[in-house]
Amino acid sequence: MHLTLVIGSPHLSSWSLRAWLVLRRSGLAFDEVIVDLRRPDRAERIARWSPSGKLPVLLVGDWPVWDSLAIAELVAEGERTLWPDAVPDRALARSLCAEMHSGFADLRTFLPMDFLARFSPPGRLLAGVARDIARIEAIWTDCRQRYAADGPFLFGRFTVADAMFAPVVSRFVTYAVELGTAAADYVATIQALPEWSAWADRAARHLAPAPEVPRTRELDPA
């Protein structure tokens, strides 16, 4: 079945990064289409692909799967290593993914994703942002203590949970957020992924003058 992942501007779209990482780590072949979120007609362009009017969306043949978590679950049905092996560990991983999916509103609002930007360390953080950062640090530290013997990721090997938290890594790097040792080590682990460099390359290329950039071939959903 032919797969096409439609994503938003790589420097801005945190949800696109999540789905893209899951697909890349799965080893599945897929085409990419990038929709420029800076364009005034972005809503119309997104609507060409996505029933929800949001990105990312994965086209499996001619039927769409939208929302990063739904895409991750679909991909993980065929690539079981994307979730931990043991039932309690899978339950924890899914709980953390759901928390990331629906929570951390202050972090999202006041430290928006800007993958290539670099700012000086923030001064005094808003209380809500500080709470979000503290919770994320606690998650990362706890997971690294539990599963460190199995590898450098949250559950030892790379899982959907790492993809879900990857845009947070980007935010922490962009805004020079001060972190404890365990969280800083996890940031370095994610940044060392070859997929991280590949995403940065997409972001840099997309910022060059180009309204919409399909990575492999032009596709017409009509």
Secondary structure, 3 states (H helix, E strand, C coil): CCEEEEEECCCCCHHHHHHHHHHHHHCCCCEEEEECCCCCCHHHHHHCCCCCCCCCEEEECCEEEECHHHHHHHHHHHCHHHCCCCHHHHHHHHHHHHHHHHCCHHHHHHCCCCCCCCCCCCCCCCHHHHHHHHHHHHHHHHHHHHHHHHCCECCECCCHHHHHHHHHHHHHHHCCCCCCHHHHHHHHHHHCCHHHHHHHHHHHHHHCCCCEEECCCCCCCC
